[in-house]
Amino acid sequence: MTGATLHIVFSLSAAGGLRQALREVGRDDQVIAPMGCLSFGPINPPNGELRRAWVEDQLGYTGWEDVVNKSSAFWNQAAAAYDRKIAWLSRRSAQEYAGFLELVWRLGDEPLDLVDLTDIMFANAARMESPRSLTSLSV
């Protein structure tokens, strides 16, 4: 998708939050997140069916096929052509860091911008006397 920016996050809640923040500053960039979590279970080789079987055998959870299918679609989209790809994560989150490492491995030498939120402190807007505008957000 030439001419576009793709934002990559590693949880569905992070995707929702980033979409909202981008809308508030007038951006319509695409944001994607995987359905699955790579912070548990087998990851080498990167095979959705092996992970599905592990989840069923070890955790007793059935119905993981949907997660496998959606995760496969996520990785295909993350590998697609975009002018710019930006990964957002905190290294304090096992889910986000494991997903990021997988992304870097899959992209190889492809350029990728990184927003590392590990040591960023966020103010509670409800407690601020005059909330800061997000219009200065430049990505």
Secondary structure, DSSP 4 states (H G I P E B T S, - for coil): -TT-EEEE-SSHHHHHHHHHHHHHTT---EEE--SS-TTSS--SS--HHHHHHHIIIII----THHHHHHHHHHHHHHHS--SEEEEEE-TT-HHHHHHHHHHHHHHTTS--EEEE-TT-----TTT-SSPPPGGG---
